[in-house]
Amino acid sequence: MILILTAGFGDGHNTAARNVSEALSRLRPDMPNEVVDLFDLAHPLLAPALKQGYQMLITRAPSIWAGIYKKAATADFDSGPDILIALRRALGEVLKRTRPSAIICTYPIYPKLIRELADQGFPTAPVYTVITDSISIHPIWMVSPSDGYFVADADSRKSAISVGAQADLIHTSGFPVSLDFMNPVDPADATTPHGQILYLPSTNARHFAQTLEALRPLIASGVKLTLPVGKHASRLYLYITRYIDSLPGANIEIIGWTNRIPHLLQTHDLVICKAGGAILHEALAATCPAIIDYVVPGQEEGNAELLTHHGCGITTKTPQETGEQAARFLADDRKVAKNMKRNMQKLSEPDAALKIAQHVLDTL
């Protein structure tokens, strides 16, 4: 049994956990694995509110979240009230039930809880941490040592060492994206006369509406716009219907909940998205250039830097700039987008989840 510990604050931790689980099952179908969100177990009533509060802070009060994020770098969990007691108790029950051969953490703090439970005689196992930060890794990942670390790239490896990770325990694997990114796509799906824009909205409704307006000249000229709205469908419905009605005959595809994000990224010329760890690494895996229209201060700055530093994407500060950059990416037969795709091929790691899974299995 391999235990995978995660937490649903943002998409990156759960995405990494889910994809490593899938890779383990593919490589060793006879070896059971289980993904557990300890916050859901420890705080079944409070966890949904905590996660909703987190989403609200990063979208509506990012400066407040930036302060919390910075303060967490010097947090001392060994003094003052024991705020981790419920998580520790929940983890102890999981360890007694599963008796794992290995533990993979995609969220920080958990290695500390495992060490404390081991000191109390609970059954534990080697601990491996999949760090979902890029380039600027938060010190909280090193609050307790692990037996191995997996990071996305060489720059993240340097950052992990700078905050305390032992160099010979760090493996540069790439971020564990879905194994679907390894599937070939039909070239016909990626070929359109005017280009294809994938827009993954995550900002407030006003910013979303202004971005649509900034893209209007492109869409009116024949560029296809694909909008997977998912959980944002209800709050954006009015803006989307008005926009479609104002552009009769435009090539606009609205998608609700979908598992086709890998295919969509592989077949579009660019993606407009926030600087989330999961989505930007998915863009890298698919070699889909990114226009990053929102960066959570502190937490996501390293993710954005990973792409911009290597010429794989750009950040924009206004919807108007997003529209202008989208036009630039697609101009001259998509010259800028094609150059960025070539840059991304050097960093693309669609098999990262398999690398992580194989390493853990090899140590059993």
Helices and strands as residue ranges (DSSP letters): E 2-6, H 12-27, E 33-37, H 38-42, H 47-60, H 62-72, H 85-98, E 102-105, H 110-119, E 127-130, G 139-142, E 148-151, H 154-162, G 167-169, E 170-172, G 179-182, G 187-190, E 196-199, H 205-220, E 224-228, G 230-232, H 233-246, E 252-255, H 261-267, E 270-274, H 277-286, E 290-294, H 301-309, E 313-315, H 319-345, H 352-362
